[in-house]
Each structure stands twice: as structure tokens, then as C-alpha cells.
Amino acid sequence: MKLASIVGGVTALLFVHAALANEVNVKKAVAPVLTELFGPGVKVDAVRKAGALGLYEIQIGGDILYTDEKAAFLVVGDILDVKARKNLTEERKQKLAQINFADLPLELAAKQVKGNGRRVLATFEDPNCSYCKKLAQELQNVTDITIYTFVYPIFPQSGEVAKGIWCAPDRAKAWNDYVLNGVQPPAAKCNTAGLDRVVALGRQLNIRGTPALFFADGSRVPGYMPGAALEKALNERSAR
């Protein structure tokens, strides 16, 4: 092996270690600042070089803040790459929000297969969410799809309804009967521990509102999508 290659490799390794050291130092410096500003419940998940303006990215759940290497300043807002016409912050948030679709516990979802079922969509939805009901209407017109609906009660009044849907012999039918036609499911008479697992999973995935949509490629859309946009997303993200 040539000396130049060895030196180059060592230099690169030292650079990586230095970068990691800086990120660790920034995390230590910024943690007490965030606690002072926002309270003790704020937890820094990760710190990394932002790749713009010499800033460091602070990841807190699904949110992103920025700071300098001494944590003397905090920047709240998006970084826009004017030349590339890109929102760097939004791109980063989307990447952080991605999942491995195969890791979802699909056995806990209400499953509907329409047509050949080739395209796949997983949703987290509250039965009393108005936009979830609008999404259900849109999905009536979508074919060749498998839909996994995770019943995710986030409204206080949704707990008993969610349990009723969970305990129904056909969860998908009970779900559609309720969100499309207002048919109340029978009172729950089964073990609802699986529903508790769904709620825990939703919190783990930082789902704060419904509907939350996940496509086959792991990408996430937080919120309702009209039919045309949904069809386009299903075609594009199923083909990746």
C-alpha cells in the first residue's frame, strides 16, 4: 500500500473523529440551554453538522433547530437553498420521518384489499378525526390497493369507539361503518392490549395528528391527501 494512501486514510479517520467530537460537545452545550428555555421535558435526540452556514442541526423528535458550535445562538426556522430552490430543513425532516415499512406490525391493523392489492398504504387514524373521514371517502374511489388502518385514538372521546372497532369480528368493516356511515360499533368485549400497542407505536413514531400516511417506500405524509394527489403518491412511491 502506498504511503499517500495510508496518510490519506488516517487523515480522513481523524477528521471523522473530530467531527463526532464536535457534535458531542455541541450536544452537551445545548442541552442545558434547551432545558432552561423549554423545560426539563425536552430531550435532544441527535446533533449533526447541518451542512449549511456552519450550523449544527439539533433533532428533537420530529422537530429541528439549529445552533452554532458554542451553542451561543439558536435558530428556529427553515434553511432554504436559494440556488437549488430547495428547503433543506423540510428535506431533512422528511428523511427523519421515513420508516422501514416492513417493520410495521401489520397484524395490528385493519386490513382492506381492493382489486389486485398491489399498491400499499398504512394509515394511523382517529375514528373521530374529520380529515380521517374525508380520507375514507377518497379511498372508496381508489382501486388496486391494500390499506392497513391502525386505529389510533388521540381524542379523549375516541377511546371506547376505538376499542369497539378493535374487538369487532371484521375490523375493516367496523372502521368503515363508523367513519363513513356513523354506525357505532358494539361495546368492546375483548382484550384491547393490541390497541395499546398501536398507541405506543404511534407515539414512538412521533405521530401527533391524524391521519398520518405511510407509503411502501417508507415515506410519510402527515395529514389528509385529496384523491388525485393520493393516486399520484401511490403510483410513484410503490414503484421506488
Rosetta blueprint (number, residue, H / E / L):
1 M L
2 K L
3 L H
4 A H
5 S H
6 I H
7 V H
8 G H
9 G H
10 V H
11 T H
12 A H
13 L H
14 L H
15 F H
16 V H
17 H H
18 A H
19 A H
20 L H
21 A H
22 N H
23 E H
24 V H
25 N H
26 V H
27 K H
28 K H
29 A H
30 V H
31 A H
32 P H
33 V H
34 L H
35 T H
36 E H
37 L H
38 F H
39 G L
40 P L
41 G L
42 V L
43 K L
44 V L
45 D L
46 A E
47 V E
48 R E
49 K E
50 A L
51 G L
52 A L
53 L L
54 G L
55 L L
56 Y E
57 E E
58 I E
59 Q E
60 I E
61 G L
62 G L
63 D E
64 I E
65 L E
66 Y E
67 T E
68 D L
69 E L
70 K L
71 A L
72 A L
73 F L
74 L E
75 V E
76 V L
77 G L
78 D L
79 I L
80 L E
81 D E
82 V L
83 K L
84 A L
85 R L
86 K E
87 N E
88 L H
89 T H
90 E H
91 E H
92 R H
93 K H
94 Q H
95 K H
96 L H
97 A H
98 Q L
99 I L
100 N L
101 F H
102 A H
103 D H
104 L L
105 P L
106 L H
107 E H
108 L H
109 A L
110 A E
111 K E
112 Q E
113 V E
114 K E
115 G L
116 N L
117 G L
118 R L
119 R E
120 V E
121 L E
122 A E
123 T E
124 F E
125 E E
126 D L
127 P L
128 N L
129 C L
130 S H
131 Y H
132 C H
133 K H
134 K H
135 L H
136 A H
137 Q H
138 E H
139 L H
140 Q L
141 N L
142 V L
143 T L
144 D L
145 I E
146 T E
147 I E
148 Y E
149 T E
150 F E
151 V E
152 Y L
153 P L
154 I L
155 F L
156 P H
157 Q H
158 S H
159 G H
160 E H
161 V H
162 A H
163 K H
164 G H
165 I H
166 W H
167 C H
168 A L
169 P L
170 D L
171 R H
172 A H
173 K H
174 A H
175 W H
176 N H
177 D H
178 Y H
179 V H
180 L H
181 N H
182 G L
183 V L
184 Q L
185 P L
186 P L
187 A L
188 A L
189 K L
190 C L
191 N L
192 T L
193 A H
194 G H
195 L H
196 D H
197 R H
198 V H
199 V H
200 A H
201 L H
202 G H
203 R H
204 Q H
205 L L
206 N L
207 I L
208 R L
209 G L
210 T L
211 P L
212 A E
213 L E
214 F E
215 F E
216 A L
217 D L
218 G L
219 S L
220 R E
221 V E
222 P E
223 G L
224 Y L
225 M L
226 P L
227 G H
228 A H
229 A H
230 L H
231 E H
232 K H
233 A H
234 L H
235 N H
236 E H
237 R H
238 S H
239 A H
240 R L
